[in-house]
């Protein structure tokens, strides 16, 4: 598993307005962590197909149908970055192109107000 890969993941249980259920997630954690089998935590960004999410501003990145194996037009919800146990990851869908991963990184910086 590599930074920028998209996997199906089970995000249950969650609460409130957190993205929940089975959905794609983008692996965000550093490859050194991702490649260490004893490191169980993986940092991810949830992906949504809700059209409402796309209009949320600079912390959301639009992902066209077919991007990294996504079957529907989707959005990376960078203001909902979270950590999962890697056992919650299921099937790998694909990997984001470098230019889209850069957009995700910039949206994450905006969400966290990091310059």
Buried (B, 14 or more C-beta within 10 A) or exposed (E): BEBBBBBBBBBEEEEEEEBBEEBBBBBBBEEEBBEEEEEEEBBBBBBBBEEEBBEBEEBBBEBEEEBBBBEEBBBBBBBBBBEBEBEBBEEBBBBBEEEBBEBBBBBBBBBEEEE
